[in-house]
Amino acid sequence: MMPMMVLLTIPLVTAVGFSVDYTSAVTTRSDMQNALDAAIISITTLPTTTSLADRQTALQQAYAANSGQGTATLTSVNVDSFGAATFTATANYPMRTNFMQIARINTVQVGVGSAVRKTPALVQSTFKVTKVSGYWAKTMTLYGTKFGATVAKPLMTISYSYNGYGDPKGYGTTTVSTINGSTSTVVQKQVCTTGTLKSLQKSLPAGSVIQTDQYGTRYSCADTFYPANGAGAVIDVSQMDQLYLEMDVPSGNPKVLKSNDPATSN
């Protein structure tokens, strides 16, 4: 009778042991999921210039810091047509069993997955000039690098030409153009008149006056937009990973200044 009781007890003990291992796996999986969720959110705050390899390293470090077991892997980084970035990651851990080893099951693979979508902070930028001044001719170009690309492309230019009349501040003509591939389109032209017209201009639009001489003559800046109801240079930057401005000053020293170059911009 006793041997029979022992034989009947073995399956019961095995079942209880399996349930203990199962409960442990469920708890481990829950902890891994929480750790992976926290880790993948943390890498979305990294600079846009961060490489995939560096994001992977940061993901694993954050995962471990949140008590995640096993290895976390960044499986993809995708950017849609609206500029939203989606990150996906997985984590896997061969959990060692206790009671299931009776059935020669030494480990149980525990896996979790996580995804997060980050919308772009800036989707559109508008440029419109007002009373540009200076004695040197110059051209400013906005460059953008798309997500996944390595070469920056020009998106817009602002060209300024001094009128040469030695005014106290120096004014001239400014042209704003958008660039799409090899096509450049003028969207705004501003002409500031100084030192040329001597006919009295007593009535001018508010905000357009830049100078008033001793005779009461007012000199102003006149804007022309293309189309007439245009807002200036409206640039879609939703798919841009990086943006920078470059100013070319033929008479300057240095002649080229870039906003992403510490040597020429601070």
C-alpha positions as CSV (number, residue, x, y, z in Angstrom):
1,M,0.0,0.0,0.0
2,M,2.9,2.4,0.9
3,P,4.6,2.1,-2.6
4,M,1.3,2.9,-4.2
5,M,0.9,6.1,-2.2
6,V,4.4,7.2,-3.1
7,L,3.7,6.6,-6.8
8,L,0.5,8.6,-6.5
9,T,2.3,11.4,-4.7
10,I,4.9,11.9,-7.4
11,P,2.6,13.3,-10.0
12,L,1.0,15.6,-7.4
13,V,4.4,17.0,-6.4
14,T,5.4,17.4,-10.0
15,A,2.2,19.3,-10.8
16,V,2.7,21.6,-7.8
17,G,6.3,22.2,-8.8
18,F,5.4,23.0,-12.4
19,S,2.9,25.6,-11.1
20,V,5.6,27.2,-9.0
21,D,7.9,27.5,-12.1
22,Y,5.0,28.8,-14.1
23,T,4.1,31.5,-11.5
24,S,7.8,32.5,-11.5
25,A,7.8,32.8,-15.3
26,V,4.7,35.0,-15.2
27,T,6.2,37.3,-12.6
28,T,9.5,37.5,-14.5
29,R,7.7,38.3,-17.7
30,S,5.7,41.1,-16.1
31,D,9.0,42.6,-14.7
32,M,10.6,42.3,-18.1
33,Q,7.7,44.1,-19.8
34,N,7.8,47.0,-17.4
35,A,11.6,47.3,-17.8
36,L,11.4,47.2,-21.6
37,D,8.6,49.8,-21.7
38,A,10.7,52.2,-19.6
39,A,13.8,51.5,-21.6
40,I,12.3,52.1,-25.1
41,I,10.7,55.3,-23.9
42,S,14.1,56.5,-22.6
43,I,15.8,56.2,-26.0
44,T,13.2,58.4,-27.8
45,T,14.7,61.3,-25.8
46,L,18.2,60.8,-27.3
47,P,19.5,63.4,-29.8
48,T,18.3,62.8,-33.4
49,T,21.9,62.3,-34.4
50,T,22.3,59.2,-32.1
51,S,23.2,56.1,-34.2
52,L,21.3,52.9,-34.1
53,A,24.2,51.2,-32.3
54,D,24.3,53.8,-29.6
55,R,20.5,53.6,-29.2
56,Q,20.9,49.8,-28.8
57,T,23.5,50.3,-26.1
58,A,21.3,52.9,-24.3
59,L,18.3,50.5,-24.5
60,Q,20.2,47.6,-22.9
61,Q,21.5,49.9,-20.1
62,A,18.1,51.3,-19.3
63,Y,16.6,47.9,-19.5
64,A,19.1,46.5,-17.0
65,A,18.8,49.6,-14.8
66,N,15.0,48.8,-14.5
67,S,15.8,45.3,-13.3
68,G,15.1,43.6,-16.7
69,Q,16.3,40.1,-17.1
70,G,18.1,38.9,-20.2
71,T,18.9,40.9,-23.3
72,A,16.9,43.8,-24.8
73,T,17.2,44.3,-28.6
74,L,16.1,47.4,-30.6
75,T,14.5,45.7,-33.6
76,S,13.5,48.7,-35.7
77,V,13.4,52.5,-36.1
78,N,10.9,53.7,-38.7
79,V,9.9,57.2,-39.8
80,D,6.6,57.6,-41.7
81,S,5.6,60.2,-44.3
82,F,4.4,62.6,-41.5
83,G,7.8,62.4,-39.7
84,A,6.6,60.3,-36.8
85,A,9.2,57.9,-35.5
86,T,8.3,54.4,-34.3
87,F,10.6,52.3,-32.2
88,T,10.2,48.6,-31.6
89,A,12.2,46.4,-29.2
90,T,12.1,42.9,-27.7
91,A,13.7,41.3,-24.7
92,N,14.4,37.6,-24.1
93,Y,15.5,35.7,-21.1
94,P,16.1,31.9,-20.6
95,M,14.6,31.6,-17.1
96,R,16.1,28.7,-15.1
97,T,13.5,26.3,-13.7
98,N,13.5,24.5,-10.4
99,F,10.9,21.8,-10.4
100,M,10.5,21.4,-14.1
101,Q,14.1,20.0,-14.2
102,I,12.4,16.7,-13.1
103,A,11.1,16.5,-16.6
104,R,14.5,17.6,-18.0
105,I,13.2,21.1,-18.8
106,N,16.1,23.2,-17.4
107,T,15.1,26.6,-18.8
108,V,11.9,28.3,-20.1
109,Q,12.3,31.1,-22.7
110,V,10.5,34.2,-21.5
111,G,10.0,37.0,-24.1
112,V,8.3,40.4,-24.3
113,G,8.0,43.1,-26.9
114,S,7.3,46.9,-26.8
115,A,6.8,49.7,-29.3
116,V,6.5,53.5,-29.0
117,R,5.6,56.2,-31.5
118,K,7.1,59.7,-31.2
119,T,5.5,62.5,-33.3
120,P,7.8,65.2,-34.6
121,A,8.2,68.3,-32.4
122,L,8.4,70.6,-35.5
123,V,6.4,69.8,-38.7
124,Q,6.5,73.2,-40.5
125,S,8.5,76.4,-40.4
126,T,7.7,79.7,-42.0
127,F,10.3,82.3,-42.9
128,K,9.4,86.0,-43.7
129,V,11.9,88.8,-43.7
130,T,11.4,92.3,-42.3
131,K,13.6,95.3,-42.8
132,V,16.8,93.4,-43.5
133,S,19.9,95.6,-43.2
134,G,23.7,95.5,-43.7
135,Y,26.5,96.7,-45.9
136,W,27.6,93.3,-47.2
137,A,25.8,91.2,-49.7
138,K,25.1,87.7,-48.3
139,T,23.0,84.6,-48.9
140,M,21.6,82.4,-46.1
141,T,20.5,78.9,-46.9
142,L,18.5,76.5,-44.8
143,Y,19.7,72.9,-45.1
144,G,17.9,69.7,-43.9
145,T,18.9,66.1,-43.6
146,K,16.0,63.6,-43.7
147,F,15.7,60.7,-41.3
148,G,17.9,57.9,-42.6
149,A,19.8,60.1,-45.0
150,T,23.4,61.3,-44.8
151,V,23.4,64.2,-47.2
152,A,21.9,67.6,-46.3
153,K,19.7,69.2,-49.0
154,P,18.9,73.0,-49.4
155,L,15.4,73.9,-48.5
156,M,15.3,77.7,-48.7
157,T,17.6,80.7,-49.5
158,I,17.5,84.3,-48.4
159,S,19.7,86.6,-50.6
160,Y,20.5,90.1,-49.7
161,S,22.0,92.9,-51.8
162,Y,23.1,96.3,-50.4
163,N,21.8,99.3,-52.3
164,G,25.1,101.2,-51.9
165,Y,23.7,104.5,-50.6
166,G,25.7,104.7,-47.4
167,D,22.7,104.9,-45.1
168,P,23.2,105.0,-41.3
169,K,22.4,101.3,-41.1
170,G,22.6,100.1,-44.7
171,Y,19.6,98.7,-46.6
172,G,18.9,97.0,-49.8
173,T,16.9,94.2,-51.6
174,T,16.2,90.8,-50.1
175,T,14.8,87.8,-52.0
176,V,13.4,84.7,-50.2
177,S,13.1,81.5,-52.2
178,T,12.0,78.0,-51.5
179,I,14.0,75.1,-53.0
180,N,12.6,71.7,-54.1
181,G,15.3,69.6,-55.7
182,S,16.7,71.7,-58.6
183,T,13.8,74.1,-58.6
184,S,14.0,77.5,-56.8
185,T,10.8,79.5,-56.4
186,V,10.7,83.1,-55.2
187,V,8.1,83.6,-52.5
188,Q,9.0,87.1,-51.1
189,K,10.9,90.1,-52.3
190,Q,11.6,93.1,-50.1
191,V,13.0,96.4,-51.5
192,C,14.1,99.0,-49.0
193,T,14.3,102.4,-50.6
194,T,16.9,104.8,-49.1
195,G,18.8,107.8,-50.5
196,T,17.2,107.7,-53.9
197,L,13.7,109.2,-53.7
198,K,13.5,112.9,-52.7
199,S,9.8,113.3,-53.3
200,L,8.0,113.6,-49.9
201,Q,6.5,110.4,-48.7
202,K,4.4,111.5,-45.7
203,S,1.9,108.7,-45.7
204,L,3.3,105.2,-45.6
205,P,1.9,101.9,-44.2
206,A,2.5,101.5,-40.5
207,G,5.6,99.5,-39.7
208,S,7.2,100.0,-43.2
209,V,9.2,103.2,-42.4
210,I,12.9,102.8,-41.8
211,Q,14.1,106.4,-42.0
212,T,12.9,110.0,-41.9
213,D,15.2,112.7,-43.1
214,Q,15.4,116.4,-42.0
215,Y,12.7,117.4,-44.5
216,G,10.2,114.8,-43.3
217,T,10.7,112.5,-46.1
218,R,10.1,108.9,-45.1
219,Y,12.0,106.0,-46.6
220,S,10.4,102.5,-46.4
221,C,10.6,98.8,-47.2
222,A,8.1,97.4,-49.6
223,D,7.2,93.7,-49.7
224,T,6.0,91.7,-52.6
225,F,4.8,88.1,-52.0
226,Y,4.3,85.3,-54.5
227,P,1.5,84.6,-54.6
228,A,0.1,87.9,-53.4
229,N,-1.5,86.3,-50.4
230,G,1.5,84.2,-49.5
231,A,3.0,84.0,-46.1
232,G,6.7,83.7,-47.1
233,A,8.8,80.6,-47.2
234,V,6.7,77.7,-45.8
235,I,9.0,74.8,-45.3
236,D,7.9,71.2,-44.5
237,V,10.4,69.9,-41.9
238,S,8.4,67.0,-40.6
239,Q,10.7,64.4,-42.1
240,M,13.9,66.2,-41.2
241,D,16.3,64.7,-38.7
242,Q,18.7,67.7,-38.7
243,L,18.4,71.3,-39.8
244,Y,21.1,74.0,-40.0
245,L,21.6,77.5,-41.5
246,E,24.6,78.5,-43.6
247,M,25.4,82.1,-44.4
248,D,27.7,82.9,-47.3
249,V,29.3,86.4,-47.1
250,P,31.7,86.9,-50.1
251,S,33.3,90.0,-48.4
252,G,33.5,88.5,-45.0
253,N,36.1,86.7,-43.0
254,P,35.2,84.0,-42.6
255,K,33.2,83.8,-45.8
256,V,31.0,80.9,-44.7
257,L,29.3,80.6,-41.3
258,K,27.3,77.5,-40.2
259,S,24.9,77.3,-37.3
260,N,26.1,73.7,-36.6
261,D,29.7,74.6,-36.6
262,P,31.0,75.9,-33.2
263,A,33.9,77.6,-34.9
264,T,31.6,80.0,-36.7
265,S,28.4,80.0,-34.6
266,N,27.7,80.1,-30.9
